[in-house]
């Protein structure tokens, strides 16, 4: 497998363009090549020194927890500005004109995990749109989707930073494909001379997932440490919209869920007998070290995928939430405080893309039926984006 960054080192014309212009870099710690060298190190080795660095949610260095405001800084080695694209307002998500005016080309290299809620793809899209308005070209060094091409969940009707544009929950696309698609919908020209170009992945079957990679999975954020986490995340992240712990503050975030008041054995039994495939729910207890129920013993379950090809994380966790809502009507609650810069729409609605799930569970509708309906995919394939793709010569690869 050769990701965009791997292929860049064999693209003489593209490297020459980068060396001859003022470059900015939007990246995070997982932006590494096949030798696990960070993109900034690779660029520097080829004589390209970014004038400004941008960091997505969790920061350029990846230290911040979710929804934690990150401030601007200076690069410890070059002294160049490191600009946070995740502050305390929605406006902070966009690069400012004074920073874009320092560059002519923005390199974007962000590893994603294939879920609509994961904000890196929206940071890339917002940055590319802002860059285009200032006449700055965006080059995306693309990476594969660790969940492959599998899709699950209806397209979102509600727009927010956990769903800036309509996509399924588990979308099956790459950052480059998504950004190029929505820029094209904006009417912006694609390709090396347009607003955006993409150096795509090569050497990987189109439907392959992260278990087929020839390199380790690098944690993309503090609570996304493994491929197992990424696999359950399209469902596990829904718990952010409730008062259930999603396992933050443990070593198995999104796999562990619970609360001190949860009848975890009953929940595990009901979930295991609901007819959904590819997993086992195991009753456990755990004690988060931070965030929800920090320092308290939670009764919960751990979701163990047993067949990643049939496991449907979104349907599984929707079913789980519906069951908990019915089992604990007095204790269970949907989150209604500020969530990703929005305070007038419940967080579960933003995550699921509409109020349907929350309203159905509050009515007492059958959780399995609700989950099966809302996990159906209604999204049409992205059109061909060949005009955005850049080919590279890689000795021996035959492309």
N, C-alpha and C positions, 0 to 999 in steps of 0.2 A: 504494500500500500504506500502511495506517495501523496501526501496532502499538499495543499497549495504551497506551503512554506518549503517542503522538500523540493518541489519542482522549480521554485523560484531560483534556486542556486544553479540551475542548468539552463536558465533563460537569459541569454546574454543581452538581448535587446531590452528586456524589461529591467534587468539590473542596471544597464546603462541609463535608462530613463530615470530610475530612482536616484542614481548618483548625480544626475545632472539637474535635479530639481529639489525644492524644499519639501521635506517629507514630514508628516505627522504619523503617529502610530497609536491605534486603539487596540489594546491587548490586555491579557491577564496572565496569571502564572501558568495556565495550561497551554499557552500559545508556544508550543515547542515542536521541534522537528524530530526525525526518527532517531537521532542521537540524544534526544532530550535537551537540546540547546534551545534556550528561549529565543523568540523571534528577534528581540533587540540585539542579542549576541550574534545571530546569523547576519542581520543587516549590517552591524558594525564590522564583521569580518569581511564584508564585501564593500566596505567604504561608504556605507550609508548611515548617517547619524541623524536620527529624527530631531527636528527642531522643537517639537512638543509631543508629550505623551498624554493619552487619554485612558482613563480607567472606567469600567462599567460598575454596576452594583457589586458590592464587596471590595471595590478598590482595585487599582492597578496591581497592587501586591497581593490582593485576595484575602486580607486579614479580617475585614469587617463582617459582622453577622448580617442576616437579612434585615432589610428595612432600616439599617443603621446608616445615618448620614456620614458621608466621607468628604473630607475637606481637600483642597488643593495642596500641592506640595512641590518639592523640587527633586529632580532625579539625583540620587546620591552620588552618582559617578560623573554625570555630565553637567549637572546644574540646570538642565532644561526644565521648563515647567511641566508638572504632572497634574493634569486637570481632571477633577472628578466629574463624571457624568451621572452621579447619584447623590443629590443633596437633599434639601428638605422641602423642595417645591417641584412641581412638574417641570417648570422652566429650567431647573437645574439639570434635567436629563439631556438637554441639547448643548452641543459645543457653542461657545459664544463667538461672535464675529471677530473679536480681537485675537482670538486664538486661531481661528481658521485663516485669518489674514497673514499668519506667520508661515503658511504652507501653500503649496500648489497641488499636493497629492496626499491623500489620506490612505494609509495602509490599515486594513482591518483584519485581524487574525484572532477570532474568538471561538473557542471550543464550546459547543452547545450540547444539550442533552435531549433534544427532541420533543420537548413539551411546550405548549403555548404559554404557560405561565412563566417559564424560565426567561428572564428579562433580557438576556444578552442579545438575542436576535432583534429585539425592539430598540435597544441602544444602537445597534449597528444601523438599523433603518433610519432612526432619527438623525444619527450622525451623517449618514449618506445624503439625506434630504437637506440638512443644513449646509453640508459641504457643497452640494449642487447649487444652492442659492448664492453661494459666494464664488462660484466658478472653480471649485476645487474638485478634482477627479478622485473617486473612491476606487481603490483596488482591494478586492476581497480575496485573501488567501484562504480558500475554502477547506473545510474539514468534513468528514463523514458524520452522519447521524448515528449515534451509538445504538439507537433503537431500530435502525434499518428503515425500511419503507412502510412498516406497519402503521396503520392509522386507527384512531378510535376517538369518538366524540363528535358531536355536532359543532358546526362553526359558531363562533361567538357573535351574539347580537350586541352585547354591551362592549364598549371600548374603554380600555384602561391600559396601564403599563403592564398588566398581566394578560393583555389581549388587545394590542394596538390595532390590529387588522384581523379580518375573519380567517380563522384557521381551525382545523380540528384540534382537540386537546393534545393527542399524540399525533403529530402532523406528518411525519415521515419525510421531511425535506431538510436541506442543508441551509445554513445561514446565507450562503451566496445565492441559492435559488430563491429564497424568500425575499431577500432584499432586492434582487434584480426584478422579481415579479412585481413587487409593489411600486418600485420606481418606474417600471414600464407602464403600470396603471396610472401613475402620476403624469404620464406623457413625456418622461425624460428619456433622452437617447441613451442606449447602452453601447458598450464596446470600448475599446482603448481610447477612442476620440470622443466618447460621450461622457455621461455623468458617472458611470460605474462600469467596471469590468471585473470578471471573476476568473481566478486561476483555479480550475476544478481539481478534484481528487481523481487519481488514476490508479489502476492496479488492484481494484476491489470490486467484487461483484455488486451489481446495483442493489440487490436485496440483502446484502450482508449486514450484520450488526456488529457491535463492539467486541463480541466474543470471537470474531474472525480477524481481528486486527493483529498485526505483527509487532505490537508495542503495548506497553501498559496504559491503562486508563489513568489519566492524571486528574486529580480532584479539581473541579472547575469552580467550586465555592466551598466554604467551610463545612457545609452540611451535605456535600455531594462527593463523598470520598471514594465510592466504588461503582462499578457497573451494576451491581445488585441494587444500589440506591437509585441509580438512573432508571432501572427497570420498573420499580414500584412508584417512582415519583409522579407520573401522570395521574395516579390515584391518591398517593399519600399527601400531596400538596393541598388537596381539598381540605384537610384537617386544619389548615391555617384559618379557614373560614368558620371555625367552631371553637368551643372551649375544651375540646379534647387535645391532649398532648400529641403532637406528631413526632415525638421522639427526639426533638432537639434537646441537647444536653445529655444525650446518650451516645454510644458508639454505633448505633444502628438507626439513624434518623430515617423517618418515613416508613421503615419496616416495622418499628415499634409504635403502637398507638395505645392510649389509655388515659385513665383519670382515677383519682382515689375512690370515686363512687361507682365505678363501672363494674357490672356483673360480667367479668371477663370470661368465665367458663361458659356461661350461657351464650354469650356473643360468639365465642369460638365455635360452639356446637352448631348454632344457627347458621353461621357463615359457611362452615364446612359441609352443611347439608343443603345449601341453597341451589346447587346445580351448576354454579359457575366453574369453569375448568382451570387447571394449571397451577394450583396453589394449595397449601395447607395453612390454616390459622391455628396457632399454638398459644394457649393461655400462659401468660408470664406475669411477673411483677418487675418493676424497674423504678429507679429514682433519678429523675433528671437533675443535672447539676446547674442548669440555668434555664431561663424562660419559663414556660407554663409548668406549674407545680414543682418548681425548683426545691430540692430538699425534701420532697414528699414522696412516699411510696405510692406508686400508681399500679392499679390492677389493669392489665391490658392484654393485648395479643400481639404476636409477631406474625407478619405475613411472610411465608416461605414459598416463593415461586418454585414449582417442581417441573414446569414445562414452559419455558419462556415463549415458545411459539404459540401456545394456546392461552396463556395467561393474559387476562384483560384487566390491567390495573385500574383503569377509570371505572369500568363497570363494577369491579370488585369493591373499591372503596366507596363508590356511591351507595352500593348495597349496604355496606357496613354502616355508613352514616344514617341511612334510613332505619336500619335496625336499632341503632343506639337511640335515635330520636323517639322511636316507639317504646323502647324498653325503659328509658329514663326521661319521661316528659318534664319532670320537675327540675332535674339537674342539668340536662343537656341544653345547650344554647348555641345559636348562630351568632357569629361575631358581627357587631354593628358599629364598632369604633373605627377610627381612621385606618385605612388599609391602602397602601400604595397610592397615597395622595388623594384618596377619595373617602369622604366621610358620610355621604348620603345614600349609599347603596351597600347592602350587606356584602361582606367579603366573599361568601360562597357564590353569590350571584356573579360577581366579577370573575371569579375563577372558573365557574362552569359556563359563563357566557350569557346567562339569562336567569330569571328567578324561578324557572320551572322546577328544578330539583328541590329547592327550599320549600316552595309552596306545596309541592306534592307530598313531601315528608311531613309538613305541618298538618296536612289534611289526613294523614294516615294511610296514604296510598301504598300498595305493595312495593317494597323496596326493590325487589328483583325486577319487576315489570318496569318500574321507573328507570332503573339502571340500563336495562336492555334497550329501552326507547332512546334515552339520551346518549348512549354510547354509539349509536348508529352514525355512520359517517355520511355527511351530505355535501362534502367538498369535492369539486371537480379538480382533476389534475392541473398542475401548473402548465402553461403553454411552453413550447420549446424556447429555450433561452440561449440558443447557440450564439446569437449576436452579442451576448455579454461575455461569452467564454473566451479565454485566451489559451491557446495551445502552447506547450513548451517542449523543447527537445530534451529528452532524458536518455542518455546513452543506454542502449540495450532494451528500452521498454517497448519500442515498436509503435509508439503512437505518433 
